[in-house]
Amino acid sequence: MSIVPPPVRAKLQLGAEYDLGAIDRTLVRAAAALAERFPAKDSPATQAPLRFGLPANFLYLSRARRAALLARAESTAAAE
């Protein structure tokens, strides 16, 4: 398995010795999961919710949590 697309691998002449091993795949997945927990503060995905008074990690929350936050925001807006 590789994270480099096959056409790129062919162009760069990367053989099987450059495939990811089991440990490498596990490390890549763990790093990706960790990166998902800490979104970049200057990305559009974290700045957009802030403009609506929602938390910066809004788009990274579960559907249920997002629905609860939206319901609370709507009830607050209706009360004003």
C-alpha positions in Angstrom: 0.0 0.0 0.0 1.2 3.5 -0.7 -0.1 7.0 -0.2 1.4 8.1 -3.6 -0.9 7.6 -6.6 0.1 4.9 -9.0 0.9 7.2 -12.0 3.2 9.3 -9.7 4.8 6.1 -8.4 5.4 5.0 -12.0 6.9 8.3 -13.0 9.2 8.4 -10.0 10.0 4.7 -10.5 9.1 3.8 -7.0 9.0 0.1 -6.5 7.5 -2.1 -3.8 10.3 -1.2 -1.5 8.6 2.1 -1.0 5.2 0.7 0.0 4.0 1.4 3.5 4.3 -1.5 5.9 1.8 -2.3 8.6 3.6 -0.2 11.2 3.9 2.7 8.7 0.2 2.6 7.9 -0.7 2.6 11.6 1.5 5.6 12.3 0.1 7.5 9.3 -3.5 6.8 10.5 -2.6 7.8 14.1 -1.0 11.1 12.9 -4.1 11.8 10.7 -6.5 11.1 13.6 -4.5 13.4 15.8 -4.4 16.2 13.2 -8.2 16.0 12.9 -8.6 16.8 16.6 -6.7 20.1 16.2 -8.0 22.0 13.3 -5.9 24.9 11.9 -7.1 28.2 13.5 -6.6 30.1 10.3 -8.5 27.8 8.0 -11.8 28.7 6.5 -13.4 25.6 8.1 -12.6 27.0 11.6 -13.2 30.7 10.8 -16.7 30.4 9.3 -18.4 29.0 12.4 -16.9 31.7 14.5 -18.7 34.3 12.4 -22.0 32.7 13.4 -21.1 32.5 17.0 -20.4 28.8 16.9 -17.2 27.1 18.2 -14.2 27.0 15.8 -14.3 23.1 15.8 -18.0 23.1 14.9 -17.5 21.3 11.5 -15.4 18.6 13.3 -18.1 17.7 15.8 -20.6 14.8 15.6 -23.9 15.5 13.9 -25.7 15.2 17.2 -23.4 17.8 18.9 -23.7 20.1 15.9 -27.5 19.8 16.0 -27.6 20.6 19.7 -25.4 23.7 19.2 -27.6 24.9 16.3 -30.8 24.4 18.3 -29.3 26.4 21.2 -28.2 29.2 18.9 -31.6 29.3 17.3 -33.4 29.5 20.6 -31.0 32.3 21.7 -31.6 34.2 18.5 -35.4 33.8 18.9 -35.3 35.2 22.4 -33.5 38.4 21.3 
